[in-house]
Amino acid sequence: MAKDPVCHMDVEPAKAAAQSKYQGETYYFCAVGCKQKFDRDPDTYLEGGAVEQH
């Protein structure tokens, strides 16, 4: 199980709404909106500074 880096929801990679590759890693998202936020500023979410809620 993967964790959406934007909202921290658990996501099954095979059922993820979207995915992004960043610095050699693949990140999985519960929704396209989370992917769009991540793609705009991935370091914000990877450093643990921001958590979005739905």
N, CA, C and O atoms as a Maestro MAE file, in Angstrom:
{
 s_m_m2io_version
 :::
 2.0.0
}

f_m_ct {
 s_m_title
 :::
 protein
 m_atom[216] {
  # First column is atom index #
  i_m_mmod_type
  r_m_x_coord
  r_m_y_coord
  r_m_z_coord
  i_m_residue_number
  s_m_chain_name
  s_m_pdb_residue_name
  s_m_pdb_atom_name
  i_m_atomic_number
  :::
  1 25 0.858 -1.179 0.000 1 A "MET " " N  " 7
  2 3 0.000 0.000 0.000 1 A "MET " " CA " 6
  3 2 0.902 1.240 0.000 1 A "MET " " C  " 6
  4 15 1.868 1.327 0.758 1 A "MET " " O  " 8
  5 25 0.567 2.168 -0.847 2 A "ALA " " N  " 7
  6 3 1.306 3.428 -0.931 2 A "ALA " " CA " 6
  7 2 0.516 4.510 -0.193 2 A "ALA " " C  " 6
  8 15 -0.665 4.340 0.107 2 A "ALA " " O  " 8
  9 25 1.186 5.612 0.090 3 A "LYS " " N  " 7
  10 3 0.526 6.734 0.749 3 A "LYS " " CA " 6
  11 2 0.577 7.936 -0.182 3 A "LYS " " C  " 6
  12 15 1.643 8.322 -0.660 3 A "LYS " " O  " 8
  13 25 -0.584 8.521 -0.430 4 A "ASP " " N  " 7
  14 3 -0.667 9.735 -1.239 4 A "ASP " " CA " 6
  15 2 0.121 10.822 -0.498 4 A "ASP " " C  " 6
  16 15 -0.213 11.142 0.643 4 A "ASP " " O  " 8
  17 25 1.160 11.397 -1.122 5 A "PRO " " N  " 7
  18 3 1.988 12.375 -0.418 5 A "PRO " " CA " 6
  19 2 1.289 13.707 -0.156 5 A "PRO " " C  " 6
  20 15 1.779 14.514 0.634 5 A "PRO " " O  " 8
  21 25 0.163 13.945 -0.800 6 A "VAL " " N  " 7
  22 3 -0.544 15.214 -0.623 6 A "VAL " " CA " 6
  23 2 -1.533 15.141 0.535 6 A "VAL " " C  " 6
  24 15 -1.520 16.002 1.415 6 A "VAL " " O  " 8
  25 25 -2.391 14.121 0.541 7 A "CYS " " N  " 7
  26 3 -3.430 14.035 1.572 7 A "CYS " " CA " 6
  27 2 -3.176 12.921 2.583 7 A "CYS " " C  " 6
  28 15 -3.907 12.791 3.565 7 A "CYS " " O  " 8
  29 25 -2.149 12.125 2.346 8 A "HIS " " N  " 7
  30 3 -1.730 11.020 3.219 8 A "HIS " " CA " 6
  31 2 -2.723 9.866 3.288 8 A "HIS " " C  " 6
  32 15 -2.665 9.057 4.213 8 A "HIS " " O  " 8
  33 25 -3.628 9.781 2.324 9 A "MET " " N  " 7
  34 3 -4.526 8.623 2.260 9 A "MET " " CA " 6
  35 2 -3.753 7.412 1.758 9 A "MET " " C  " 6
  36 15 -2.819 7.548 0.967 9 A "MET " " O  " 8
  37 25 -4.148 6.222 2.221 10 A "ASP " " N  " 7
  38 3 -3.572 4.991 1.692 10 A "ASP " " CA " 6
  39 2 -4.132 4.755 0.292 10 A "ASP " " C  " 6
  40 15 -5.328 4.918 0.052 10 A "ASP " " O  " 8
  41 25 -3.250 4.369 -0.622 11 A "VAL " " N  " 7
  42 3 -3.633 4.158 -2.016 11 A "VAL " " CA " 6
  43 2 -3.037 2.839 -2.499 11 A "VAL " " C  " 6
  44 15 -1.841 2.596 -2.333 11 A "VAL " " O  " 8
  45 25 -3.866 1.995 -3.093 12 A "GLU " " N  " 7
  46 3 -3.357 0.784 -3.733 12 A "GLU " " CA " 6
  47 2 -2.805 1.196 -5.090 12 A "GLU " " C  " 6
  48 15 -3.549 1.735 -5.910 12 A "GLU " " O  " 8
  49 25 -1.528 0.957 -5.350 13 A "PRO " " N  " 7
  50 3 -0.939 1.387 -6.624 13 A "PRO " " CA " 6
  51 2 -1.728 0.942 -7.853 13 A "PRO " " C  " 6
  52 15 -1.851 1.709 -8.808 13 A "PRO " " O  " 8
  53 25 -2.257 -0.260 -7.851 14 A "ALA " " N  " 7
  54 3 -3.000 -0.754 -9.016 14 A "ALA " " CA " 6
  55 2 -4.318 -0.011 -9.229 14 A "ALA " " C  " 6
  56 15 -4.865 -0.024 -10.332 14 A "ALA " " O  " 8
  57 25 -4.830 0.634 -8.180 15 A "LYS " " N  " 7
  58 3 -6.114 1.335 -8.268 15 A "LYS " " CA " 6
  59 2 -5.963 2.844 -8.138 15 A "LYS " " C  " 6
  60 15 -6.964 3.553 -8.032 15 A "LYS " " O  " 8
  61 25 -4.747 3.342 -8.145 16 A "ALA " " N  " 7
  62 3 -4.508 4.777 -7.971 16 A "ALA " " CA " 6
  63 2 -5.152 5.571 -9.099 16 A "ALA " " C  " 6
  64 15 -5.162 5.137 -10.251 16 A "ALA " " O  " 8
  65 25 -5.688 6.738 -8.759 17 A "ALA " " N  " 7
  66 3 -6.301 7.613 -9.759 17 A "ALA " " CA " 6
  67 2 -5.245 8.224 -10.674 17 A "ALA " " C  " 6
  68 15 -5.524 8.558 -11.826 17 A "ALA " " O  " 8
  69 25 -4.022 8.367 -10.144 18 A "ALA " " N  " 7
  70 3 -2.939 8.972 -10.924 18 A "ALA " " CA " 6
  71 2 -1.613 8.613 -10.275 18 A "ALA " " C  " 6
  72 15 -1.566 8.138 -9.140 18 A "ALA " " O  " 8
  73 25 -0.534 8.850 -11.017 19 A "GLN " " N  " 7
  74 3 0.805 8.641 -10.473 19 A "GLN " " CA " 6
  75 2 1.764 9.625 -11.108 19 A "GLN " " C  " 6
  76 15 1.541 10.106 -12.219 19 A "GLN " " O  " 8
  77 25 2.843 9.921 -10.384 20 A "SER " " N  " 7
  78 3 3.896 10.804 -10.897 20 A "SER " " CA " 6
  79 2 5.239 10.203 -10.551 20 A "SER " " C  " 6
  80 15 5.398 9.547 -9.521 20 A "SER " " O  " 8
  81 25 6.196 10.432 -11.415 21 A "LYS " " N  " 7
  82 3 7.577 10.059 -11.118 21 A "LYS " " CA " 6
  83 2 8.322 11.338 -10.763 21 A "LYS " " C  " 6
  84 15 8.180 12.361 -11.433 21 A "LYS " " O  " 8
  85 25 9.120 11.265 -9.698 22 A "TYR " " N  " 7
  86 3 9.897 12.419 -9.258 22 A "TYR " " CA " 6
  87 2 11.175 11.903 -8.623 22 A "TYR " " C  " 6
  88 15 11.129 11.094 -7.696 22 A "TYR " " O  " 8
  89 25 12.290 12.356 -9.105 23 A "GLN " " N  " 7
  90 3 13.610 11.973 -8.605 23 A "GLN " " CA " 6
  91 2 13.758 10.455 -8.486 23 A "GLN " " C  " 6
  92 15 14.273 9.945 -7.491 23 A "GLN " " O  " 8
  93 25 13.299 9.745 -9.517 24 A "GLY " " N  " 7
  94 3 13.467 8.301 -9.565 24 A "GLY " " CA " 6
  95 2 12.460 7.492 -8.766 24 A "GLY " " C  " 6
  96 15 12.533 6.263 -8.758 24 A "GLY " " O  " 8
  97 25 11.533 8.142 -8.101 25 A "GLU " " N  " 7
  98 3 10.510 7.455 -7.312 25 A "GLU " " CA " 6
  99 2 9.154 7.632 -7.983 25 A "GLU " " C  " 6
  100 15 8.914 8.627 -8.666 25 A "GLU " " O  " 8
  101 25 8.275 6.664 -7.783 26 A "THR " " N  " 7
  102 3 6.909 6.771 -8.280 26 A "THR " " CA " 6
  103 2 5.992 7.029 -7.097 26 A "THR " " C  " 6
  104 15 6.053 6.328 -6.087 26 A "THR " " O  " 8
  105 25 5.145 8.038 -7.227 27 A "TYR " " N  " 7
  106 3 4.189 8.414 -6.191 27 A "TYR " " CA " 6
  107 2 2.784 8.186 -6.726 27 A "TYR " " C  " 6
  108 15 2.501 8.454 -7.894 27 A "TYR " " O  " 8
  109 25 1.907 7.689 -5.859 28 A "TYR " " N  " 7
  110 3 0.543 7.339 -6.248 28 A "TYR " " CA " 6
  111 2 -0.435 8.261 -5.526 28 A "TYR " " C  " 6
  112 15 -0.202 8.681 -4.393 28 A "TYR " " O  " 8
  113 25 -1.548 8.567 -6.221 29 A "PHE " " N  " 7
  114 3 -2.493 9.555 -5.715 29 A "PHE " " CA " 6
  115 2 -3.913 9.018 -5.711 29 A "PHE " " C  " 6
  116 15 -4.293 8.220 -6.568 29 A "PHE " " O  " 8
  117 25 -4.690 9.465 -4.738 30 A "CYS " " N  " 7
  118 3 -6.087 9.051 -4.625 30 A "CYS " " CA " 6
  119 2 -6.962 9.776 -5.634 30 A "CYS " " C  " 6
  120 15 -8.036 9.290 -5.988 30 A "CYS " " O  " 8
  121 25 -6.508 10.942 -6.103 31 A "ALA " " N  " 7
  122 3 -7.295 11.753 -7.033 31 A "ALA " " CA " 6
  123 2 -6.363 12.556 -7.934 31 A "ALA " " C  " 6
  124 15 -5.219 12.831 -7.573 31 A "ALA " " O  " 8
  125 25 -6.859 12.925 -9.096 32 A "VAL " " N  " 7
  126 3 -6.074 13.722 -10.037 32 A "VAL " " CA " 6
  127 2 -5.707 15.070 -9.414 32 A "VAL " " C  " 6
  128 15 -4.626 15.596 -9.677 32 A "VAL " " O  " 8
  129 25 -6.590 15.630 -8.598 33 A "GLY " " N  " 7
  130 3 -6.307 16.907 -7.944 33 A "GLY " " CA " 6
  131 2 -5.082 16.835 -7.047 33 A "GLY " " C  " 6
  132 15 -4.297 17.781 -6.998 33 A "GLY " " O  " 8
  133 25 -4.907 15.732 -6.340 34 A "CYS " " N  " 7
  134 3 -3.719 15.566 -5.492 34 A "CYS " " CA " 6
  135 2 -2.467 15.504 -6.365 34 A "CYS " " C  " 6
  136 15 -1.443 16.091 -6.017 34 A "CYS " " O  " 8
  137 25 -2.538 14.808 -7.478 35 A "LYS " " N  " 7
  138 3 -1.396 14.731 -8.393 35 A "LYS " " CA " 6
  139 2 -1.037 16.114 -8.917 35 A "LYS " " C  " 6
  140 15 0.143 16.459 -8.984 35 A "LYS " " O  " 8
  141 25 -2.030 16.908 -9.286 36 A "GLN " " N  " 7
  142 3 -1.773 18.246 -9.817 36 A "GLN " " CA " 6
  143 2 -1.083 19.126 -8.776 36 A "GLN " " C  " 6
  144 15 -0.161 19.872 -9.104 36 A "GLN " " O  " 8
  145 25 -1.527 19.039 -7.529 37 A "LYS " " N  " 7
  146 3 -0.887 19.814 -6.457 37 A "LYS " " CA " 6
  147 2 0.554 19.366 -6.266 37 A "LYS " " C  " 6
  148 15 1.456 20.194 -6.132 37 A "LYS " " O  " 8
  149 25 0.769 18.055 -6.254 38 A "PHE " " N  " 7
  150 3 2.114 17.513 -6.093 38 A "PHE " " CA " 6
  151 2 3.017 17.962 -7.235 38 A "PHE " " C  " 6
  152 15 4.146 18.392 -7.001 38 A "PHE " " O  " 8
  153 25 2.532 17.865 -8.460 39 A "ASP " " N  " 7
  154 3 3.339 18.216 -9.629 39 A "ASP " " CA " 6
  155 2 3.745 19.689 -9.624 39 A "ASP " " C  " 6
  156 15 4.807 20.030 -10.146 39 A "ASP " " O  " 8
  157 25 2.926 20.564 -9.049 40 A "ARG " " N  " 7
  158 3 3.258 21.992 -8.985 40 A "ARG " " CA " 6
  159 2 4.409 22.267 -8.021 40 A "ARG " " C  " 6
  160 15 5.216 23.167 -8.255 40 A "ARG " " O  " 8
  161 25 4.487 21.484 -6.926 41 A "ASP " " N  " 7
  162 3 5.516 21.746 -5.914 41 A "ASP " " CA " 6
  163 2 5.796 20.485 -5.097 41 A "ASP " " C  " 6
  164 15 5.427 20.421 -3.924 41 A "ASP " " O  " 8
  165 25 6.439 19.486 -5.693 42 A "PRO " " N  " 7
  166 3 6.625 18.200 -5.006 42 A "PRO " " CA " 6
  167 2 7.406 18.291 -3.702 42 A "PRO " " C  " 6
  168 15 7.097 17.578 -2.748 42 A "PRO " " O  " 8
  169 25 8.409 19.154 -3.647 43 A "ASP " " N  " 7
  170 3 9.234 19.217 -2.438 43 A "ASP " " CA " 6
  171 2 8.434 19.631 -1.207 43 A "ASP " " C  " 6
  172 15 8.741 19.194 -0.098 43 A "ASP " " O  " 8
  173 25 7.427 20.456 -1.383 44 A "THR " " N  " 7
  174 3 6.587 20.861 -0.255 44 A "THR " " CA " 6
  175 2 5.953 19.645 0.402 44 A "THR " " C  " 6
  176 15 5.903 19.555 1.629 44 A "THR " " O  " 8
  177 25 5.474 18.721 -0.397 45 A "TYR " " N  " 7
  178 3 4.785 17.546 0.140 45 A "TYR " " CA " 6
  179 2 5.756 16.479 0.620 45 A "TYR " " C  " 6
  180 15 5.459 15.764 1.576 45 A "TYR " " O  " 8
  181 25 6.901 16.360 -0.020 46 A "LEU " " N  " 7
  182 3 7.868 15.338 0.378 46 A "LEU " " CA " 6
  183 2 8.600 15.713 1.653 46 A "LEU " " C  " 6
  184 15 9.063 14.832 2.378 46 A "LEU " " O  " 8
  185 25 8.713 16.989 1.938 47 A "GLU " " N  " 7
  186 3 9.373 17.432 3.165 47 A "GLU " " CA " 6
  187 2 8.426 17.395 4.353 47 A "GLU " " C  " 6
  188 15 8.831 17.697 5.476 47 A "GLU " " O  " 8
  189 25 7.178 17.031 4.123 48 A "GLY " " N  " 7
  190 3 6.216 16.901 5.210 48 A "GLY " " CA " 6
  191 2 5.625 18.212 5.672 48 A "GLY " " C  " 6
  192 15 4.968 18.260 6.712 48 A "GLY " " O  " 8
  193 25 5.845 19.277 4.922 49 A "GLY " " N  " 7
  194 3 5.363 20.582 5.350 49 A "GLY " " CA " 6
  195 2 3.894 20.823 5.096 49 A "GLY " " C  " 6
  196 15 3.274 21.623 5.796 49 A "GLY " " O  " 8
  197 25 3.323 20.159 4.121 50 A "ALA " " N  " 7
  198 3 1.929 20.420 3.771 50 A "ALA " " CA " 6
  199 2 1.154 19.118 3.700 50 A "ALA " " C  " 6
  200 15 1.633 18.115 3.172 50 A "ALA " " O  " 8
  201 25 -0.049 19.156 4.242 51 A "VAL " " N  " 7
  202 3 -0.967 18.027 4.130 51 A "VAL " " CA " 6
  203 2 -2.319 18.605 3.749 51 A "VAL " " C  " 6
  204 15 -2.877 19.430 4.473 51 A "VAL " " O  " 8
  205 25 -2.834 18.176 2.629 52 A "GLU " " N  " 7
  206 3 -4.141 18.633 2.162 52 A "GLU " " CA " 6
  207 2 -5.204 17.660 2.654 52 A "GLU " " C  " 6
  208 15 -4.954 16.460 2.773 52 A "GLU " " O  " 8
  209 25 -6.375 18.180 2.933 53 A "GLN " " N  " 7
  210 3 -7.493 17.326 3.316 53 A "GLN " " CA " 6
  211 2 -8.601 17.456 2.286 53 A "GLN " " C  " 6
  212 15 -8.757 18.507 1.664 53 A "GLN " " O  " 8
  213 25 -9.369 16.390 2.107 54 A "HIS " " N  " 7
  214 3 -10.494 16.408 1.158 54 A "HIS " " CA " 6
  215 2 -11.749 16.646 1.945 54 A "HIS " " C  " 6
  216 15 -12.836 16.704 1.370 54 A "HIS " " O  " 8
  :::
 }
 m_bond[215] {
  # First column is bond index #
  i_m_from
  i_m_to
  i_m_order
  :::
  1 1 2 1
  2 2 3 1
  3 3 4 2
  4 3 5 1
  5 5 6 1
  6 6 7 1
  7 7 8 2
  8 7 9 1
  9 9 10 1
  10 10 11 1
  11 11 12 2
  12 11 13 1
  13 13 14 1
  14 14 15 1
  15 15 16 2
  16 15 17 1
  17 17 18 1
  18 18 19 1
  19 19 20 2
  20 19 21 1
  21 21 22 1
  22 22 23 1
  23 23 24 2
  24 23 25 1
  25 25 26 1
  26 26 27 1
  27 27 28 2
  28 27 29 1
  29 29 30 1
  30 30 31 1
  31 31 32 2
  32 31 33 1
  33 33 34 1
  34 34 35 1
  35 35 36 2
  36 35 37 1
  37 37 38 1
  38 38 39 1
  39 39 40 2
  40 39 41 1
  41 41 42 1
  42 42 43 1
  43 43 44 2
  44 43 45 1
  45 45 46 1
  46 46 47 1
  47 47 48 2
  48 47 49 1
  49 49 50 1
  50 50 51 1
  51 51 52 2
  52 51 53 1
  53 53 54 1
  54 54 55 1
  55 55 56 2
  56 55 57 1
  57 57 58 1
  58 58 59 1
  59 59 60 2
  60 59 61 1
  61 61 62 1
  62 62 63 1
  63 63 64 2
  64 63 65 1
  65 65 66 1
  66 66 67 1
  67 67 68 2
  68 67 69 1
  69 69 70 1
  70 70 71 1
  71 71 72 2
  72 71 73 1
  73 73 74 1
  74 74 75 1
  75 75 76 2
  76 75 77 1
  77 77 78 1
  78 78 79 1
  79 79 80 2
  80 79 81 1
  81 81 82 1
  82 82 83 1
  83 83 84 2
  84 83 85 1
  85 85 86 1
  86 86 87 1
  87 87 88 2
  88 87 89 1
  89 89 90 1
  90 90 91 1
  91 91 92 2
  92 91 93 1
  93 93 94 1
  94 94 95 1
  95 95 96 2
  96 95 97 1
  97 97 98 1
  98 98 99 1
  99 99 100 2
  100 99 101 1
  101 101 102 1
  102 102 103 1
  103 103 104 2
  104 103 105 1
  105 105 106 1
  106 106 107 1
  107 107 108 2
  108 107 109 1
  109 109 110 1
  110 110 111 1
  111 111 112 2
  112 111 113 1
  113 113 114 1
  114 114 115 1
  115 115 116 2
  116 115 117 1
  117 117 118 1
  118 118 119 1
  119 119 120 2
  120 119 121 1
  121 121 122 1
  122 122 123 1
  123 123 124 2
  124 123 125 1
  125 125 126 1
  126 126 127 1
  127 127 128 2
  128 127 129 1
  129 129 130 1
  130 130 131 1
  131 131 132 2
  132 131 133 1
  133 133 134 1
  134 134 135 1
  135 135 136 2
  136 135 137 1
  137 137 138 1
  138 138 139 1
  139 139 140 2
  140 139 141 1
  141 141 142 1
  142 142 143 1
  143 143 144 2
  144 143 145 1
  145 145 146 1
  146 146 147 1
  147 147 148 2
  148 147 149 1
  149 149 150 1
  150 150 151 1
  151 151 152 2
  152 151 153 1
  153 153 154 1
  154 154 155 1
  155 155 156 2
  156 155 157 1
  157 157 158 1
  158 158 159 1
  159 159 160 2
  160 159 161 1
  161 161 162 1
  162 162 163 1
  163 163 164 2
  164 163 165 1
  165 165 166 1
  166 166 167 1
  167 167 168 2
  168 167 169 1
  169 169 170 1
  170 170 171 1
  171 171 172 2
  172 171 173 1
  173 173 174 1
  174 174 175 1
  175 175 176 2
  176 175 177 1
  177 177 178 1
  178 178 179 1
  179 179 180 2
  180 179 181 1
  181 181 182 1
  182 182 183 1
  183 183 184 2
  184 183 185 1
  185 185 186 1
  186 186 187 1
  187 187 188 2
  188 187 189 1
  189 189 190 1
  190 190 191 1
  191 191 192 2
  192 191 193 1
  193 193 194 1
  194 194 195 1
  195 195 196 2
  196 195 197 1
  197 197 198 1
  198 198 199 1
  199 199 200 2
  200 199 201 1
  201 201 202 1
  202 202 203 1
  203 203 204 2
  204 203 205 1
  205 205 206 1
  206 206 207 1
  207 207 208 2
  208 207 209 1
  209 209 210 1
  210 210 211 1
  211 211 212 2
  212 211 213 1
  213 213 214 1
  214 214 215 1
  215 215 216 2
  :::
 }
}
